[in-house]
Amino acid sequence: MKKLTTLFLGLSVAVGFTNANIDPQADQDAFINYFERNRYNNLAGDYNIAIKKIPASIIANMGGFTEIALFKAESGAESAPEVNFNF
């Protein structure tokens, strides 16, 4: 991830956004969280499907295995924040 931050900072300097309010750590955290949420949802989805298939469903019912809830983003997360490049 350090390479991603370095690349991002290099591009921002090349484009001329050196004075813009850019927080590379926040961007990196958002990037990591996005992939971790997708990874979790993929694994949880696979688990939920697996406990519904025969013969695993029989064992899952006997063992009390239940579905895992998928991650859902908070309301408002679907829109990007406004960025002001007036400096």
C-alpha positions in Angstrom: 0.0 0.0 0.0 3.0 2.3 0.4 3.6 2.1 -3.3 0.0 3.2 -3.9 0.4 6.2 -1.7 3.7 7.1 -3.4 2.1 6.7 -6.8 -0.9 8.9 -5.7 1.4 11.6 -4.3 3.6 11.5 -7.4 0.6 11.9 -9.7 -0.8 14.7 -7.6 2.5 16.6 -7.9 2.7 15.9 -11.6 -0.8 17.2 -12.2 -0.3 20.2 -10.0 -2.5 19.5 -7.0 0.2 20.0 -4.5 -1.8 22.5 -2.5 -5.1 20.6 -2.6 -6.5 19.1 0.6 -5.5 15.5 -0.1 -5.1 13.1 2.8 -3.2 10.0 1.4 -3.7 8.0 4.6 -7.5 8.5 4.4 -7.5 7.5 0.7 -5.4 4.4 1.5 -7.7 3.4 4.4 -10.8 3.8 2.2 -9.2 1.7 -0.5 -8.3 -1.1 2.0 -11.8 -1.0 3.6 -13.5 -1.3 0.2 -11.6 -4.5 -0.6 -11.9 -5.9 2.9 -15.7 -5.4 2.8 -15.9 -7.1 -0.6 -13.8 -10.0 0.6 -16.0 -10.4 3.7 -19.2 -10.3 1.6 -17.8 -12.9 -0.9 -16.8 -15.3 1.9 -20.1 -14.8 3.8 -22.0 -15.3 0.5 -20.1 -18.5 -0.2 -20.8 -19.8 3.4 -24.5 -18.9 3.1 -24.8 -20.9 -0.2 -22.8 -23.8 1.2 -25.0 -24.3 4.2 -28.1 -24.5 2.0 -26.8 -27.3 -0.3 -27.4 -31.0 0.4 -25.8 -32.8 2.3 -24.2 -29.8 4.1 -27.7 -28.3 4.8 -28.5 -31.4 6.9 -25.4 -31.1 9.0 -25.8 -27.3 9.2 -29.4 -27.7 10.5 -28.3 -30.3 13.1 -25.3 -28.1 14.2 -27.4 -24.9 14.4 -25.4 -23.1 11.7 -27.3 -20.0 10.4 -26.7 -17.5 7.6 -24.2 -14.7 8.1 -25.4 -11.2 7.5 -23.6 -9.4 4.6 -22.0 -6.0 5.1 -24.2 -3.1 4.0 -22.9 0.4 3.6 -24.4 3.3 5.6 -26.8 5.5 3.8 -25.0 8.3 1.9 -22.0 6.2 1.3 -22.9 5.7 -2.4 -22.2 9.4 -3.2 -18.7 10.8 -3.3 -17.8 13.8 -1.1 -17.2 17.1 -2.8 -13.6 18.1 -3.3 -12.6 21.7 -3.6 -9.5 22.3 -5.7 -9.7 26.2 -5.5 -6.5 27.3 -3.9 
